[in-house]
Amino acid sequence: MSDATAPVLSLVDVRKSYNIGSPNEVEILHGINLTVQERDFSALVGPSGSGKSTLLNIIGLLDQPTSGELYILGQPTREMEDEARTALRGDTIGFVFQFHHLIQAFTALENVLMPLMIKGGKPKPEFVERAKNLLSEVGLGDHLNKKPDELSGGQQQRVAIARALITRPALLLADEPTGNLDTKTAAEIFALFRKFNQLFGCAVLLVTHDARLSTTCDRTITLVDGQTV
Amino acid sequence: MWIESTIAVKFMRQGRTQTALIMVGISVGVAVIVFITALILGLQSNIIARTLGTQSHIRVQPPDEKNIITPSREGSVALVTEDKRAQRLRSILNWQDVRDTLDTLPEIKAVSPVVSGPAFARKGEVFKSISILGIDPPRYEKIIPISTDIVSGKFKVGAGDAVIGKILADDLGLGAGNKLRIESGDGRAAVVTVAGIFEIGVRDLDARFVYVDLKQAQSLLGLYGGINLIDLTVRDLFAAEATANRISRLTGLKAESWMQTNAQLVNALASQSLSTSIITFFVALSVAFGIASVLAISVTQRTREIGILRAMGIRRSQILQVFLLQGGILGLIGSAVGASFGYALVMVFNQFGPKLFYIDVPSYLIGGATAVATVVGILAALAPAWRASRLDPVQAIRYV
């Protein structure tokens, strides 16, 4: 069970290898130790190939470490079955990807509601209200019923942020959320993360290449060759 | 199930062209199945109705008379020259008991004792060879409804009245109300009144059959108090052979089913049914492959979206359901449209076709085809759905 006093995220000696057992076995992450507390606003930076995305996927319970333990709200996750990991992921983690990744067949509002609909079926009116408010917060109050292909890249990323926040997750993960946007839009999106971090108290962990943006974070975690420095 | 079906429907609506194309494919397949099956069923029931409209399903007769040859004593050799015996007209022993027993069998619908034998019809100098049929009208009517084939006069036998075939009547220049002399062997003869003339449409029967009552036939054929034939109809046509065998064992009499006397027809019907099944199977198979390939493409196209849904907390089993549902929906809607189309084709055939016979579309055919296509759709979706549910979210999200 989750522990209210436990850190949102805690990694203990997390290692990740690929091609295990074969001659070209390669270890990407060499024993990562990391703790993220409630309200933390952290940037994960590092050169290409340093293992940022792999680490983010492990933190997001999309991938499993080869060894070490990952705690989400105090819960150890390594031994969890796929169903339980999926449920924990749905309940506690929100994702924003570089390429917004909306479901094309659904409207902006439906995309935002998706995590709740996956969990509980037809959304209750208060959830719909919450989704509309979130979309207003990201400046898309007038675009509720537009399909993703009717929105610009920046607008789609805003929808993705609203979607990541609809479940009130304890941890918001973002993989290069501004990598695909122009500088102005990128700054706006970044400001949104900051706004929701303060508004909802969720911990935010951003992977970014943008050194200028990372300096505005409370904390910068640098990953080099699979190790935090 | 709400979110799974919502996603399934949205996916299908988004891939409109694909969905529409495969729907057309399923519809055409199901329409072909419905049309062919209805056509063959109609054809078969028409042939059966025509064949069995003028004959009973089972005829029960006395067993053949055989020579009884005394076995030779042990140690000696007997040389036997045997001439097979001619089969006399003989009565079924205790036929009233046999009739009553047959009446109680649940698989038998109607029982009609008949006296049947050869004779001549005579008018003036003209002789015609005929078959006398002595019947008990209410019972016989349940086997062959002669009264519906009366073209002149009325169906009435007994008290010197007879009903004869149209061709015989024409040959002898007889009309309803005329007298007719019937002569059988051994100098037995009777004069009867033609009460009615029937036309069944089978040349042999219309030219030879003369219906009289049991008593008259018995005295004409010298079978006083006896009958030499029991006609039966059964509830399940295709169980007639089994029923005939059972009657044989039960009574020791010779029982011949329509399937035995029309072996070639039965063979033809079975071959037709088999060919229908083969067509149905292969059409269903190609429909299944169509659905499977469309869904396989859809899974590939939606790999990234599946990955995102997984990242948002959707379970593998839910993804599985999303694609199984698509298969089921495709099958259901496609087959419903197809079955209606097939039904319309049959109606067009009935309206504008050769009009040799009317094809009926049984409701179980429509329901069955729809149900089968839905199940086939779900089964066809199994492989792609399984693949979708097994996608690794990390790989899937990166998939471009």
Interface residues (C-beta under 8 A of the other chain):
Chain A: N57 G60 L62 D63 D82 E83 T86 A87 R89 G90 D91 F95 F97 H101 L102 I103 Q104 A105 F106 M114 P115 M117 I118 K119 G121 K122 R163
Chain B: W2 I3 T6 I7 K10 F11 R13 Q14 R304 E305 I308 L309 R310 A311 M312 G313 I314 R315 R316 Q318 P393 V394 I397
